[in-house]
Amino acid sequence: MASKDIVLQTCPPFMKPTSNGIFQGDDPLNFAVPLAILQICLVLVVTRGLAVLLRPLRQPRVIAEIVGGIILGPSALGRNKSYMHAIFPPKSLTVLDTLANLGLIFFLFLAGLELDPKSLRRTGNKALGIAIAGISLPFALGIGSSFVLRETISKGANGTSFLVFMGVALSITAFPVLARILAELKLLTTDVGRMAMSAAAVNDVAAWILLALAIALSGTDKSPLVSVWVFLCGCGFVVCAILIAPPIFKWMARRCHEGEPVEEIYICATLAAVLAAGFITDAIGIHAMFGAFVIGVLVPKDGPFAGALVEKLEDLVSGLLLPLYFVSSGLKTNIATIQGLQSWGLLALVILTACFGKIFGTVIVSLLCKVPLREALALGFLMNSKGLVELIVLNIGKDRKVLNDQTFAIMVLMALFTTFITTPLVIAVYEPAKRARKADYKYRTIERKHPNTELRMLACYHSARNIPSMLNLLEASRGSDKRKGLCVYAMHLMELSERSSAIVMVNKARKNGLPFWNNAQKSNSDHVVVAFEAYRQLSHVSIRPMRAISSMGDMHEDICTTAERKGAAIIILPFHKHHRVDGSLETTRNDFRWVNRKVLEHAQCSVGILVDRGLGGATHVAASYVSCFITVLYFGGCDDCEALAYGARMAEHPGIKLMVIRFIVEPESLGEIVTVNIDDDSSNKLGSADEEFLTEFKQKIVKDNTIIYEEKVVRNAADTIAVLRELNRCNLFLVGRKPEGNVALDLSRRRSECPELGPVGSLLTSPDFSTTASVLVVQQYNSGESPNFALQMEEDSPDKHSESS
């Protein structure tokens, strides 16, 4: 009986799923479901909070998740025994590990969806050489360091398994983490980014093969032949999957049409196949995640089927279940086991070995391939990044008793350190600002001495809603056939989120663009590209679709850099509000407002913000049917000159009529409307420049009956507004963002909700001004001035003028 009592005491207590509630005396933490809910919530709060804190350091989210797992484990909070027994008791770890591994299985399926086998076949010799060097040298050094560890802190470890696990752990490059770092640093479309992605993809596949070998070798307790059978059965599974799965998935993909929802039966069948493949590989003796990864690789990447699978899974898996795996790993990591000079010396040795193997091997092969030193160093640092795959290797080694607690803790810290230093080191040696800039191009404005030269525009849009008006504006911008033409770069502005589907899009980067050109497939897979292609063929305008996938905080960098590299004279940005049926303007997304402001501040060319009220209607109007009336409001200053130059170009289109209204202050009313001190010299220079520009303009339009020029004499802002109300039946207003002169100064005293539009643009878009006309607010590039944009925004803000209003 005594012995039976001892056995009963060592058995873990059974946990019921749900409690009867605290009012019936049950503690929810003693039941599986409420405890799991608490654990998940705690994990999400800690990991997301750390991600926010690390965001200024531009660290990938995996760093926050690894650190969060360590903090929640015995290394930090777990030192408090009461906390550990209450939140992470041993009896709850089975449920936690089960949920974590389910999340891992589906995440590896998503990782397989990201990996396109066709891209591996297109891998160049440079990238292949870099990948081989980035695997072989660290693998060899990992085997070498394993001998040192076996003689010190890992005595008794299985020799062959330990050697292979150490080699694999040091030779891995985390493909998803690398893609995220490259996207954040705007390096995806550089030579460095393309080579790093190609090499990492090869490295990823090699790592899975080596890991399968390591797992097969780790289960040799009964007979050495067991490892051989496991490996052969694993190879057999892959061959059978390649023969059976692709035809079935292709049949499903053919039955999924663009623009239609994917049938639920196909989604369920695919997820069942993922679980079945996981069961088979687990039964073979490899990990269940291998089966899921193989199925993900075999799913066709073209068409809506793969996208629907990602959309259904990624938020639940990446946001909710996968962080549990990092916590499960953190609960096994006890940094306190690294004690004494010997242990910390071994940690330094492992870190040095891992970094030296990856960086030195990659740099040497890159230099042999005639890659410049700075790019070679950047490649070495990028290939040194670790991540989830590293933790998977270490956790499997820990579960199979290949790695003990101390070795496991050392390897986790090595992975954390190598990934953490990647971004700072790459920025130090290959910061985007340090890269060679395009030589100065001549035409950064629409106003120019030689108006017949080619006009280059960067037209940005948020969604398909912006396309008809954007195409109608481009059609109006064509000018006459005498000009050399119009070249348009159409950029789709998309936010780079933490979702894996964003990285799937980012991975489609091509050589000839920044951030990257769209693949422009001749299919209905992207109706926006089809619309641009149709317009290009009909209008003979050179138009190239692009995508900018960036975080909202630095999207303006993509826009400004692209405009400069492509030699654009003007950037067209959509307003952050869209037109509703009732005529009002509704905010699309306020983040785009700050993007527009930053572009206005940093752009090295002219900028226009289009407030769209259905310019030309809801569809693109063919050139022969264009009938548009455009009004330019001229007060004075560089921006108004740019608006007038743009309007004059538009007036060359046979279907467009232009009216130019110049506002002049009545002399006897000058004292009435001017309430600020104006420097007389600057005022005289402004007046002479305006007169010279307008005189030249009027000489050009003497025989042009499609352009009407009028001058309106006003006494105050009320007169100006009254004139504007009479002009509200046009299709488009063209105005300068910072008009100058006495009339404009009087208007600027009014409250303005949108200072980026300037006083006139804000008035034309205010709810008090009734019009169906769209408004294009133009800011001319002026290399001579260095405006403090933030100060201007503050001066134009409503609070600044609340008293004078």
C-alpha positions in Angstrom: 0.0 0.0 0.0 2.9 2.3 0.8 4.4 1.8 -2.6 1.0 2.4 -4.3 0.6 5.6 -2.3 4.0 6.8 -3.6 2.9 6.1 -7.2 -0.3 8.0 -6.8 1.5 11.0 -5.4 3.8 11.2 -8.4 1.0 11.2 -11.0 -0.1 14.7 -12.2 -3.5 15.7 -11.0 -6.3 15.5 -13.6 -7.8 18.9 -14.8 -11.4 19.1 -15.7 -12.2 21.3 -18.7 -14.5 23.9 -17.1 -15.5 25.0 -13.6 -18.8 25.5 -12.0 -18.0 29.1 -11.1 -16.5 30.9 -8.2 -19.9 31.1 -6.5 -20.0 27.4 -6.1 -16.5 27.4 -4.6 -14.5 26.4 -7.8 -11.2 28.2 -8.5 -11.1 28.8 -12.3 -7.3 28.4 -12.3 -7.7 24.7 -11.4 -9.6 24.0 -14.6 -8.1 23.6 -18.1 -10.2 26.0 -20.2 -10.2 29.2 -18.0 -6.5 28.7 -17.2 -5.7 28.3 -20.9 -7.7 31.5 -21.6 -5.7 33.4 -18.9 -2.4 32.1 -20.3 -3.3 33.2 -23.8 -4.3 36.6 -22.7 -1.2 37.1 -20.7 1.0 36.0 -23.5 -0.7 38.3 -26.0 -0.4 41.3 -23.6 3.3 40.7 -22.9 4.4 39.9 -26.5 2.4 42.7 -28.1 3.6 45.2 -25.5 7.2 44.3 -26.1 6.7 44.5 -29.8 5.5 48.1 -29.4 8.5 48.9 -27.2 11.0 47.4 -29.7 9.4 49.0 -32.8 11.5 52.1 -32.6 14.6 49.8 -32.8 13.0 48.3 -36.0 13.2 44.8 -34.6 11.1 42.0 -36.0 8.2 40.8 -33.9 9.9 37.4 -33.3 12.3 39.2 -31.0 9.5 40.4 -28.8 7.9 36.9 -28.8 11.1 35.2 -27.8 11.9 37.7 -25.1 8.2 37.6 -23.9 8.5 33.8 -23.6 11.7 34.1 -21.5 10.2 36.7 -19.3 7.1 34.6 -18.5 9.3 31.5 -17.9 11.5 30.5 -15.0 14.2 33.0 -16.1 12.3 36.1 -14.9 8.7 36.0 -13.5 9.0 32.2 -13.0 11.4 32.8 -10.1 8.3 33.5 -8.1 7.0 30.0 -7.3 3.5 31.2 -6.4 3.2 32.8 -9.9 4.4 29.6 -11.6 2.1 27.3 -9.7 -0.9 29.6 -10.3 -0.4 30.6 -14.0 1.8 27.9 -15.5 1.3 24.8 -13.2 2.8 21.5 -14.5 -0.6 20.0 -14.9 -1.5 22.8 -17.5 1.5 22.4 -19.7 0.1 19.5 -21.7 -2.9 21.7 -22.9 -0.5 24.6 -23.5 1.9 22.5 -25.5 -1.0 21.0 -27.5 -2.3 24.4 -28.5 1.2 25.6 -29.3 2.0 22.7 -31.5 -1.4 23.0 -33.4 -0.5 26.6 -34.0 3.0 25.5 -35.1 1.6 23.0 -37.6 -0.7 25.5 -39.3 2.0 28.2 -39.2 4.4 25.8 -41.0 1.6 25.2 -43.5 1.5 29.0 -44.1 5.3 29.1 -44.3 5.0 26.5 -47.1 2.5 28.7 -48.9 5.1 31.5 -48.8 7.7 29.3 -50.5 7.4 29.0 -54.2 9.3 26.0 -55.6 9.5 27.8 -59.0 11.6 30.6 -57.5 14.1 28.0 -56.3 14.7 26.8 -59.8 15.3 30.4 -60.9 18.0 30.9 -58.2 21.1 32.4 -59.7 24.6 31.0 -59.3 25.6 33.9 -56.9 22.7 33.2 -54.6 23.2 29.5 -54.7 26.9 29.9 -53.9 26.1 32.2 -51.0 23.5 29.8 -49.7 25.9 26.8 -49.8 28.6 28.8 -48.0 26.1 30.1 -45.5 25.1 26.5 -44.6 28.3 24.5 -44.9 30.8 26.6 -42.9 28.4 27.3 -39.9 27.4 23.6 -40.0 31.1 22.6 -39.8 31.7 25.1 -37.0 28.6 23.9 -35.2 29.9 20.3 -35.2 33.3 21.6 -34.0 31.7 23.6 -31.1 29.6 20.5 -30.2 32.8 18.7 -29.2 33.6 21.5 -26.8 30.1 21.4 -25.3 30.1 17.6 -24.9 33.3 17.8 -23.0 32.0 20.5 -20.6 28.2 21.0 -20.0 26.6 18.3 -22.3 28.3 15.2 -21.1 26.4 12.0 -21.9 24.6 13.5 -24.9 24.0 11.3 -27.9 27.0 11.9 -30.0 25.7 11.8 -33.6 22.4 13.5 -32.8 24.1 16.2 -30.8 26.6 16.9 -33.6 23.8 17.2 -36.2 21.5 19.3 -34.0 24.3 21.8 -33.3 25.3 22.0 -36.9 21.6 22.6 -38.0 21.1 25.2 -35.2 24.1 27.3 -36.3 23.4 27.0 -40.1 19.8 28.1 -40.2 18.6 31.4 -41.7 15.1 32.4 -40.8 13.3 33.1 -44.1 10.2 34.9 -42.7 12.3 37.0 -40.3 14.7 37.9 -43.1 11.8 39.0 -45.4 10.4 41.2 -42.6 13.8 42.9 -42.0 14.4 43.5 -45.7 10.9 45.0 -46.1 11.4 47.3 -43.1 14.8 48.5 -44.4 13.5 49.0 -48.0 16.1 46.5 -49.3 13.8 44.0 -51.0 14.4 45.2 -54.5 18.1 46.0 -54.1 20.7 43.5 -55.3 21.4 42.7 -51.6 17.7 42.0 -50.9 17.2 39.8 -54.0 20.3 37.7 -53.3 19.5 37.4 -49.6 15.9 36.2 -50.3 17.1 33.7 -52.9 19.8 32.4 -50.7 17.5 32.2 -47.6 14.9 30.3 -49.6 17.6 27.6 -50.5 18.8 27.7 -46.9 15.3 27.2 -45.7 14.8 24.0 -47.7 18.2 22.7 -46.8 17.5 23.4 -43.1 14.3 21.3 -43.2 16.1 18.4 -44.8 18.9 18.6 -42.2 16.4 18.9 -39.4 14.5 15.8 -40.7 17.9 14.0 -40.6 18.6 15.2 -37.1 15.2 14.0 -35.8 15.7 10.6 -37.5 19.1 10.2 -35.8 17.8 11.3 -32.4 15.5 8.3 -32.0 18.2 5.5 -31.9 17.5 4.0 -28.5 16.4 0.6 -29.9 18.5 0.1 -33.1 20.6 2.1 -35.5 18.4 0.8 -38.3 15.5 2.8 -36.9 17.0 6.1 -38.0 17.4 4.7 -41.5 13.8 3.5 -41.6 12.5 6.9 -40.3 14.5 8.8 -42.9 13.5 6.5 -45.8 9.8 6.7 -44.8 10.1 10.5 -44.6 11.5 10.5 -48.1 8.7 8.2 -49.2 6.1 10.5 -47.7 7.5 13.5 -49.6 7.5 11.5 -52.9 3.9 10.3 -52.4 2.8 13.8 -51.5 4.4 15.3 -54.7 2.6 12.7 -56.8 -0.8 12.8 -55.1 -1.4 16.3 -53.7 -0.7 18.7 -56.6 -3.3 17.3 -59.1 -6.0 17.6 -56.4 -5.0 21.1 -55.4 -4.8 22.2 -59.0 -8.3 20.9 -59.6 -9.5 22.8 -56.6 -7.7 26.0 -57.7 -9.3 25.8 -61.2 -12.7 25.7 -59.6 -12.0 28.9 -57.6 -12.7 32.0 -59.7 -11.4 35.5 -59.1 -13.9 37.7 -57.4 -15.9 34.8 -56.0 -15.6 33.3 -52.5 -13.8 30.0 -52.3 -16.1 27.2 -51.4 -15.9 26.1 -47.8 -15.5 22.4 -48.8 -12.1 23.2 -50.5 -10.9 25.0 -47.4 -11.9 22.2 -45.1 -10.5 19.6 -47.3 -7.1 21.4 -47.4 -7.0 21.8 -43.7 -7.9 18.2 -43.2 -5.0 17.3 -45.6 -2.7 19.4 -43.5 -3.7 17.5 -40.3 -3.5 14.1 -42.0 -0.1 14.8 -43.3 1.0 15.9 -39.8 -0.4 12.7 -38.4 1.6 10.6 -40.9 4.9 12.3 -40.4 4.4 12.1 -36.6 3.7 8.4 -36.9 6.8 8.0 -39.0 8.9 9.5 -36.3 9.5 13.0 -37.7 7.6 16.0 -36.3 4.0 16.6 -37.4 5.0 20.1 -38.7 6.9 18.5 -41.6 3.8 17.1 -43.2 2.1 20.5 -42.9 5.1 22.3 -44.5 5.2 19.9 -47.4 1.4 20.3 -48.1 1.9 24.1 -47.9 4.7 24.0 -50.5 2.6 21.9 -52.9 -0.5 24.2 -52.9 -0.6 26.2 -56.2 0.4 29.8 -55.5 -1.5 31.3 -58.5 -5.2 32.3 -58.3 -7.4 33.1 -55.3 -7.2 29.6 -53.6 -3.9 30.2 -51.8 -4.9 33.7 -50.8 -8.2 32.4 -49.3 -6.3 29.8 -47.3 -3.9 32.5 -45.9 -6.8 34.8 -45.2 -8.7 32.2 -43.2 -5.7 31.1 -41.1 -3.1 33.8 -40.6 -4.7 36.0 -38.0 -5.8 33.1 -35.8 -2.5 31.2 -36.1 0.1 34.0 -36.2 -1.8 36.3 -33.7 -3.2 33.8 -31.2 -1.7 30.3 -31.3 1.9 30.8 -32.5 2.9 33.1 -29.5 2.0 30.1 -27.3 4.9 28.2 -28.9 7.3 31.0 -27.9 6.0 30.8 -24.3 6.2 27.0 -24.4 9.9 27.5 -25.4 10.4 30.2 -22.8 9.1 27.9 -20.0 11.9 25.5 -20.9 14.5 28.3 -21.0 16.1 29.0 -17.6 18.9 31.5 -18.0 19.8 30.9 -14.3 21.4 27.6 -15.5 24.1 29.6 -17.2 26.3 30.0 -14.1 30.0 30.5 -13.7 32.8 31.7 -16.0 32.8 28.5 -18.0 29.1 28.7 -18.9 29.3 32.3 -20.0 32.5 31.6 -21.9 30.7 28.8 -23.8 27.8 31.2 -24.6 30.3 33.7 -26.0 32.0 30.8 -28.0 28.6 29.7 -29.5 27.7 33.3 -30.4 31.1 33.9 -31.9 31.0 30.6 -33.8 27.5 31.2 -35.2 28.3 34.8 -36.3 31.7 34.0 -37.7 30.4 31.0 -39.7 27.5 32.8 -41.3 29.1 36.2 -41.8 32.6 35.1 -42.9 31.3 32.3 -45.2 28.8 34.6 -46.8 31.2 37.6 -47.2 34.0 35.5 -48.7 31.8 33.9 -51.3 30.1 37.2 -52.1 33.5 38.9 -52.7 34.6 36.0 -54.9 31.4 36.7 -56.9 32.5 40.3 -57.3 29.9 41.7 -54.9 31.1 45.1 -53.4 32.4 44.9 -49.9 29.6 46.9 -48.3 26.9 44.7 -50.0 28.8 41.6 -49.0 28.9 42.6 -45.4 25.2 43.4 -45.5 24.5 40.0 -47.0 26.5 38.4 -44.2 24.6 40.2 -41.4 21.3 39.4 -43.1 22.0 35.7 -43.5 22.9 35.6 -39.8 19.3 36.2 -38.6 17.6 33.4 -36.8 13.9 33.0 -35.7 11.1 30.5 -35.3 12.8 27.7 -37.2 15.8 28.0 -34.8 13.5 27.6 -31.8 11.8 24.6 -33.5 15.1 22.9 -33.9 16.1 23.6 -30.3 12.7 22.6 -28.8 12.8 19.3 -30.7 16.3 18.7 -29.4 15.2 19.5 -25.9 12.2 17.2 -26.1 14.3 14.4 -27.4 16.8 14.8 -24.6 19.6 15.7 -27.1 20.0 19.2 -25.5 20.0 19.7 -21.7 18.7 22.7 -19.9 22.0 24.7 -19.9 22.8 24.0 -23.6 19.2 24.9 -24.5 19.4 28.2 -22.7 22.7 29.0 -24.4 21.3 28.3 -27.8 18.2 30.3 -27.3 20.2 33.3 -26.2 22.5 32.9 -29.2 19.4 32.9 -31.5 18.1 36.0 -29.8 21.4 37.9 -30.0 22.1 37.1 -33.6 18.7 38.2 -34.7 18.7 41.4 -32.6 22.0 42.6 -34.0 21.0 42.1 -37.7 19.0 45.3 -38.2 21.5 47.7 -36.5 24.5 46.2 -38.3 22.8 46.2 -41.8 21.8 49.9 -41.2 25.3 50.7 -40.2 26.9 49.2 -43.3 24.2 49.6 -45.9 21.7 52.2 -44.7 19.3 53.2 -47.5 20.4 56.9 -47.2 24.0 55.8 -47.9 23.1 54.1 -51.1 24.0 55.8 -54.4 21.3 58.3 -55.3 20.2 59.0 -58.8 21.9 61.9 -60.4 20.0 65.2 -60.3 17.3 65.3 -63.0 16.4 68.5 -64.7 12.6 68.7 -64.5 11.2 68.6 -61.0 8.2 70.8 -61.8 5.5 71.1 -64.4 6.4 74.8 -65.0 9.5 74.7 -67.2 11.3 76.7 -69.9 10.8 73.9 -72.4 7.1 72.8 -72.0 7.3 70.3 -74.9 9.6 67.9 -72.9 8.3 64.6 -71.5 6.2 64.9 -68.3 6.8 62.2 -65.7 4.2 61.7 -63.0 4.0 59.4 -60.0 0.2 58.8 -59.4 -0.6 57.1 -56.1 -3.9 55.4 -55.1 -5.3 53.6 -52.1 -7.8 51.3 -53.7 -9.8 50.6 -56.9 -12.1 53.4 -55.8 -9.5 55.9 -56.9 -8.8 54.4 -60.3 -11.5 56.1 -62.5 -10.8 59.6 -61.4 -7.0 59.0 -61.5 -7.3 57.8 -65.1 -9.5 60.8 -66.0 -6.9 63.1 -64.5 -4.1 61.4 -66.4 -6.1 61.7 -69.6 -6.5 65.4 -69.0 -2.7 65.6 -68.4 -1.7 64.2 -71.7 -1.6 67.6 -73.4 -1.3 67.9 -77.2 0.3 65.4 -79.6 3.1 68.0 -80.2 4.6 67.2 -76.8 7.1 64.4 -76.2 4.5 62.5 -74.1 3.4 61.6 -70.7 5.1 58.9 -68.6 3.1 57.7 -65.5 4.1 55.5 -62.6 0.9 54.3 -60.9 1.7 53.3 -57.3 -0.7 51.3 -55.1 -0.1 52.4 -51.5 -0.5 49.3 -49.2 0.3 49.0 -45.5 3.0 46.4 -44.5 1.4 44.7 -41.5 2.6 41.8 -39.4 0.4 39.4 -41.4 2.2 36.8 -43.4 0.1 37.7 -46.5 1.9 41.0 -46.6 5.2 39.3 -46.7 3.8 37.0 -49.5 3.1 40.1 -51.5 6.5 41.6 -50.6 8.3 38.4 -51.8 7.0 39.1 -55.3 9.5 41.9 -55.7 11.1 42.3 -59.1 14.3 44.0 -60.2 13.1 47.1 -62.0 11.2 49.0 -59.3 11.1 50.6 -55.9 9.5 49.2 -53.8 8.6 46.9 -56.7 6.8 46.6 -60.0 3.6 44.6 -60.2 4.0 41.5 -62.3 1.3 42.7 -64.6 0.0 39.3 -65.6 -2.3 39.2 -68.5 -5.2 37.9 -66.5 -8.1 39.1 -64.4 -6.1 38.4 -61.2 -5.5 42.1 -60.8 -8.3 44.2 -62.3 -6.4 47.4 -61.4 -3.5 46.4 -63.6 -5.9 45.4 -66.3 -7.4 48.9 -66.2 -4.0 50.6 -66.5 -3.0 48.3 -69.3 -6.2 49.0 -71.2 -5.6 52.8 -70.7 -2.0 52.5 -71.9 -3.1 50.8 -75.1 -5.9 53.2 -75.9 -4.1 56.5 -75.0 -0.5 55.6 -75.9 0.6 56.9 -72.5 3.5 55.1 -71.0 2.1 53.8 -67.7 3.7 51.3 -65.2 1.8 49.9 -62.2 3.7 49.6 -59.0 3.0 48.6 -55.3 4.4 50.3 -52.3 4.1 48.0 -49.3 5.3 49.9 -46.3 4.4 50.7 -42.7 2.4 53.9 -42.5 5.2 55.6 -40.6 7.6 55.4 -43.5 5.4 55.0 -46.6 6.3 58.6 -47.6 9.9 57.4 -48.0 8.9 54.9 -50.7 6.8 57.6 -52.5 9.6 60.3 -52.4 12.4 57.9 -53.2 10.5 56.4 -56.1 9.6 59.8 -57.5 13.3 60.9 -57.4 14.6 57.7 -58.9 12.0 57.8 -61.7 12.6 61.5 -62.4 9.0 62.5 -61.7 8.0 66.1 -62.0 4.9 65.8 -59.8 3.5 63.3 -57.3 -0.3 63.0 -57.3 -1.7 61.8 -53.9 -5.3 61.0 -53.2 -7.0 63.0 -50.3 -7.6 61.0 -47.1 -11.3 61.5 -47.5 -13.6 60.0 -50.2 -16.8 61.3 -51.8 -20.1 59.9 -50.5 -23.4 59.7 -52.4 -24.9 62.6 -50.5 -22.0 64.9 -51.6 -20.1 65.0 -48.3 -16.5 63.8 -47.8 -15.9 60.8 -45.4 -12.5 59.9 -44.0 -11.1 56.8 -45.6 -8.2 56.4 -43.2 -6.6 59.2 -41.2 -3.2 57.6 -41.5 -3.0 58.6 -45.1 -3.4 62.2 -44.1 0.0 62.0 -42.3 1.5 60.2 -45.3 0.4 63.1 -47.5 1.8 65.7 -45.1 5.2 63.9 -44.9 5.3 63.7 -48.7 4.7 67.5 -49.0 7.5 68.0 -46.6 10.1 65.7 -48.1 9.3 65.4 -51.8 12.1 66.5 -54.2 9.5 67.5 -56.9 6.1 69.1 -57.1 3.2 67.5 -55.2 -0.6 67.5 -55.9 -3.3 66.3 -53.6 -6.5 65.3 -55.4 -9.8 65.7 -53.6 -12.0 63.5 -55.7 -15.7 64.2 -56.1 -16.2 61.9 -59.0 -13.9 63.6 -61.6 -15.3 62.5 -65.0 -17.8 60.2 -63.4 -17.5 56.7 -61.9 -15.7 55.3 -65.0 -12.8 56.2 -67.2 -13.9 58.5 -70.0 -12.4 57.7 -73.4 -10.3 60.4 -75.0 -12.9 61.2 -77.8 -15.7 61.7 -75.2 -13.8 63.9 -72.8 -15.7 67.1 -72.0 -14.3 68.8 -68.9 -14.3 72.4 -67.6 -11.3 73.3 -65.4 -10.9 76.4 -63.3 -7.5 77.7 -62.1 -7.7 80.1 -59.2 -4.7 82.4 -59.3 -3.7 84.6 -56.3 0.0 84.7 -56.7 3.1 82.8 -55.7 5.1 79.7 -56.9 2.4 77.2 -56.2 -0.2 79.1 -58.1 2.2 79.4 -61.1 2.6 75.6 -61.0 -1.2 75.1 -60.9 -1.6 77.5 -63.9 1.2 75.7 -65.8 -0.6 72.4 -65.1 -3.9 73.9 -66.2 -2.3 75.2 -69.4 -1.1 71.7 -70.3 -4.5 70.3 -69.6 -6.1 72.9 -71.9 -4.2 71.5 -74.9 -6.5 68.4 -74.7 -9.3 68.9 -77.3 -12.0 68.0 -74.9 -11.0 70.5 -72.1 -11.8 74.1 -71.6 -9.9 76.2 -69.1 -10.9 79.3 -67.1 -8.2 81.3 -65.3 -9.4 83.6 -62.5 -6.9 86.1 -61.1 -7.8 87.8 -57.9 -6.7 91.4 -57.4 -7.3 93.4 -54.3 -9.1 96.7 -54.7 -6.5 99.5 -53.9 -8.7 101.4 -51.5 -9.5 98.2 -49.6 -5.9 97.3 -49.0 -5.8 98.5 -45.5 -9.0 96.7 -44.7 -7.9 93.2 -45.5 -4.2 93.2 -44.6 -3.7 92.6 -40.9 -0.1 91.3 -40.9 3.3 93.0 -41.7 4.6 92.3 -45.2 8.1 93.0 -46.3 7.9 95.5 -49.1 10.8 94.1 -51.1 9.5 90.6 -51.1 6.0 91.9 -52.0 7.4 93.8 -54.9 9.4 90.8 -56.1 6.3 88.6 -55.8 4.3 91.1 -57.8 6.9 91.4 -60.6 7.3 87.6 -60.9 3.6 87.1 -61.1 3.2 89.8 -63.7 6.0 88.4 -65.8 4.6 84.9 -65.6 1.0 86.0 -66.4 2.2 88.3 -69.3 3.9 85.3 -70.9 0.9 83.1 -70.3 -1.5 85.7 -71.9 0.7 86.0 -74.9 0.5 82.3 -75.5 -3.3 82.1 -75.3 -4.1 85.1 -77.5 -5.4 82.8 -80.3 -6.7 80.0 -78.1 -10.4 80.1 -77.7 -10.5 77.2 -75.2 -8.9 79.3 -72.5 -10.7 82.1 -70.7 -8.7 84.6 -68.6 -10.5 86.9 -66.2 -9.4 89.2 -63.4 -11.7 89.7 -60.4 -11.3 92.7 -58.1 -12.2 92.0 -54.5 -12.2 94.0 -51.3 -12.1 91.2 -48.7 -12.4 87.5 -48.1 -16.2 87.6 -48.3 -15.9 89.0 -51.8 -13.5 86.3 -52.7 -15.8 83.5 -51.4 -18.7 85.0 -53.3 -16.8 84.9 -56.5 -15.8 81.2 -55.8 -19.4 80.3 -55.3 -20.3 81.6 -58.7 -17.6 79.3 -60.2 -18.7 76.1 -58.5 -20.1 74.4 -61.6 -16.8 73.4 -63.1 -15.4 69.9 -63.1 -12.1 70.6 -61.5 -10.5 73.4 -59.5 -6.7 73.8 -59.8 -5.3 75.8 -56.9 -1.9 76.4 -55.2 -1.3 75.1 -51.7 0.4 78.3 -50.5 -1.0 81.2 -52.5 0.6 84.5 -51.9 -0.6 88.1 -52.0 -3.0 90.2 -49.9 -6.2 88.3 -50.9 -4.6 84.9 -50.0 -3.4 86.3 -46.6 -6.9 87.4 -45.8 -8.3 83.9 -46.6 -5.6 82.2 -44.6 -7.1 83.8 -41.4 -10.1 81.4 -41.7 -10.2 78.2 -39.7 -8.7 75.3 -41.7 -9.3 71.6 -40.8 -6.8 70.5 -43.5 -3.7 72.7 -43.6 -2.1 70.4 -46.1 -4.7 71.8 -48.6 -3.8 75.4 -47.9 -6.4 78.1 -47.4 -8.1 77.9 -50.8 -8.2 74.1 -51.0 -9.6 73.9 -47.5 -12.3 76.4 -48.4 -13.3 74.5 -51.5 -13.5 71.2 -49.6 -15.3 72.5 -46.5 -18.9 71.4 -45.8 -20.0 75.0 -46.1 -18.9 75.3 -49.8 -21.4 73.5 -52.0 -19.9 72.2 -55.2 -19.5 68.9 -57.1 -16.2 69.9 -58.5 -13.0 67.9 -57.6 -10.0 69.9 -56.3 -6.4 69.5 -57.1 -4.1 71.3 -54.7 -0.6 71.8 -56.1 2.7 72.5 -54.3 5.6 73.5 -56.5 9.1 72.2 -55.7 11.5 74.9 -54.8 15.0 73.9 -54.1 15.9 77.3 -52.8 13.7 77.2 -49.8 14.0 75.0 -46.7 10.6 75.3 -45.0 9.9 74.1 -41.6 6.8 72.1 -42.5 5.8 71.3 -39.0 5.8 75.0 -38.1 3.7 75.8 -41.2 1.2 73.2 -40.1 1.0 74.6 -36.7 0.6 78.1 -38.1 -2.2 76.9 -40.4 -4.0 74.9 -37.7 -7.4 76.0 -36.4 -6.2 76.7 -32.9 -3.7 79.2 -34.2 -6.4 81.3 -35.8 -9.3 80.7 -33.5 -9.0 84.1 -31.9 -8.9 86.0 -35.2 -11.8 84.0 -36.6 
